[in-house]
């Protein structure tokens, strides 16, 4: 069983394509991690002076995660993987949630895209893939999108 972290990005699509090549015939779980609205706002340090229906916002976010996971399953099936959807609410960091979900399904490996952030963006935003790599107790495959891979190859030349 492989766990593929999916967010709909080009990098995530490439991660699915690469997983299909690296792990043919393996069942796959497509994980979409979402955060509760209050935790997102608290993490951003944004105060809210207006009253909002957090439950309604969270229900919409959960539904969006279910839809995104179903989209990922379709992409995985088109790539030749037998896949199931697994939306999960973030508990702690996104990286910690990915690793917790990998534990829950006893994944043999985690596959995820790399946004390819550099410089200040990577310092400010952090790196989910880096955090997963640093704390994983199982193999992790980090896959850049073709554009990111091309740019990285150019920098090496």
N, C-alpha and C positions, 0 to 999 in steps of 0.2 A: 504494500500500500504506500503510495506517495501522496504527500500533501502539497498542493500547489496554492500559494498565496496569490490571490487575484484581485485586481482593482480596476480592470478594464483598460489599462494603459497599453501602449505599444509594447512596453517591456513585459507586461504580464502576458500578452498574447505570445510574445516570443518565448517566454518561459514555458508556456503550455506546449508550443511547437517543439522546443528542445526536450522537454520531458517525454514527449511521445517518441522521440528518437533515442533517448538514453534509456528509457524504461518501457520498451514495447511489451504489451500484454499485461502490464501491471495495472491494477485498479488505482484510480486516482480520486482524491477528494479535493474539490475546489472550494477553498476557504476565502470568504469575504469577511473582514473584520470591520465592525462599525462601532462608533462611540455614542454613548448617551449624550444628549444635548448639554445637560448641566456640566458633565465632565469635560466636554469639548470647550465650553465657555470658560470654565474654571482654569483649564490648562492654558488657554489663550490669555488669561488675566483680564478678561472683559467682564465688567460689572453690568448687570441688567437692571435698569430702573423700571422697566415695564413688566407687567405680569404676562407670562406666557404659559401656555398649556404644555408643560414638558412631556407629559405622557403622550399627547397627540403628536408632538414632534418626534418623540422616540419611536412611536408606532410607524410613522412615515419612514423614518430612517431604517428601521428593521425591515420594512417591506422593500425599500430600495436595495438593501443588502441581499434580501432573498432574490430579487430580480437580477441583481448583478451576478450572484452566484449561479443562477440558472443560465445567464448569458455565458458565463465561464464554462459551464458544463457543455453547452452547445459547441463552443470553440474547441473544447477538449475532445468531444465526440467526433467532430470534423477532422481532428488531427489523428484519430484512431484510438483514443483512450476510452476505456469504460470509466465514466466519471459520475460522481454524485456531488450535490451541492451541500455546503455547510456554512451558512451564515453564523457569525458569532459576535456577541457584544464584547467589546474590549474590557478586560479586567486588568487595570494597570496600564502598561504600555502596549502598543500594537505588537511589538516584538515578543513580549512576554505572552500575549494571547496566542500568537502563532505557535510558540513553543508548547504552550499548554494544550492547544488543540492537537498538535502533533503527538503529545503524550496520550491524549484521550483516544486517538484512533490507532495508536501504536504504529505511527508512520515509520517506514524504513528510511525515508529521506524527505527533506523539505526542498521544494523548488520555488524560486521567486525571482521576479525581475529586479533590476537595479535601475533606479532613476538616473544614475550617472551624474548626480549633483557634485559640483566641485566648489572650491573656494568658500566664500562667505555663505552661500546657500546651504552647503553641506554642514557648516558649523552651526548655523541658525536652526535648520530644520532637523538636524540629526540624520541618522541613517538606520532605517528599520533593518535593512539587509545586514549592515555591519553589526547591529545589536544581536540579531539572530545568529550570525556567525560566531560572535564572541561568547554566546551563552548556550549554544546548541550541544546536545549530547548525542546527536545523530548526524549523518552527512547532510550538508546544505549545498545546493547548487544555486548560484546567483547568476542570472542570465541578463546581459544587456540587450537592449533593442538593437536592430541592425544599424540604426543611425549612431547610437552611442558607441557601438563596437567599431564602426568606421572611424569616428572621431578619435577614439583612443588609439587605434592603429596609426593614424596620421601623426599623433603626438609622439609615438615611438620612433617614427622614421626620421 
